[in-house]
Amino acid sequence: MLGIKDLKDQLVEMNSELKEISHQINNFSENLIIFSSNISKSVDTMSSVLKQTNNTMKESFSLMAETIKDMSMNFSLTLEKTMKQMSDFKIQMDIKETILNTLGLKGIIPDFLKKKK
């Protein structure tokens, strides 16, 4: 049987071990708080960066859409003007040919206007 002294020694040893465990739990708790704080800061930073990226992409897409719209409108207007000019030119050519045919000058005038070498 254990004596009181042996029991006291075991209780002192257990008390020392429990203090060490308590100390380790305290250190672990502090490290966990630091780790949690660092994760929170990292998530906040990442959230801020993602928000900025999202805003930048939104502005970029808006600018791209506006540019495409402007280019499309400019192309349409230019094409419309070109088609009108081509149509006017064809009408002028048709009128000239009709006049030449009516006057019976269809092969004469172009040969007459040719430069001589």
KANOR-V26471 format. One record per backbone hydrogen bond with DSSP energy under -1.0 kcal/mol. CO is the residue of the C=O (numbers start at 1). NH is the residue of the N-H. Records with the same first field share a line. If there is no record, write none. Layout:
CO->NH, NH
This chain:
3->7
4->8
5->9
6->10
7->11
8->12
9->13
10->14
11->15
12->16
13->17
14->18
15->19
16->20
17->21
18->22
19->23
20->24
21->25
22->26
23->27
24->28
25->29
26->30
27->31
28->32
29->33
30->34
31->35
32->36
33->37
34->38
35->39
36->40
37->41
38->42
39->43
40->44
41->45
42->46
43->47
44->48
45->49
46->50
47->51
48->52
49->53
50->54
51->55
52->56
53->57
54->58
55->59
56->60
57->61
58->62
59->63
60->64
61->65
62->66
63->67
64->68
65->69
66->70
67->71
68->72
69->73
70->74
71->75
72->76
73->77
74->78
75->79
76->80
77->81
78->82
79->83
80->84
81->85
82->86
83->87
84->88
85->89
86->90
87->91
88->92
89->93
90->94
91->95
92->96
93->97
94->98
95->99
96->100
97->101
98->102
99->103
100->105
105->109
108->112
109->113
